[in-house]
Amino acid sequence: MSETYVCPYCAAAIEREYRVQYLIRTCDECGDNGRFVHAEVAAALESVSAADLPEGWSDEPLDERLLAAVREGALDVEETKVHPEG
């Protein structure tokens, strides 16, 4: 079963046959290098209100928004874990 990972800059999705929290690679779509975040982890950001985070948060790449959400206490670190069985 393949897993989906999301580019932190342009949200392009890639599929891989392994399950990890994130992987570092260069995006084929936008050319930027960064942490492609597992789609389940990226979806956890939907529960976070921008009002709970610093100004300019929404302008940051996906991976940086996740780190800020955890650091600010707006997202529980448990919500950012990828469990082996899905």
C-alpha positions, 0 to 999 in steps of 0.5 A: 500500500502506498503512502502520500507525502505533501510538499511543504511549499507547493502541496504537490503530492508524491506516493511512496511504499513506506510509512514515515512522518516525513521525508526530505527531497527536492520537489519535482513540481516546484524545485524546492527542497524540504520535508515532505510531510505524510498526508495524515500529519498534514491533515492534523493542521486542519484542526488548528486555528490560525488565531492560536498561532503567531502572525505570519504563520499561514505564510510559512511552509507546511513543515514549519507550520507543523513545528510552530503549531506543536511549539505553541501548544496548538497541536499535540505532538501525538497528532503528528505521529505516523503509526505503523498500521495507519 
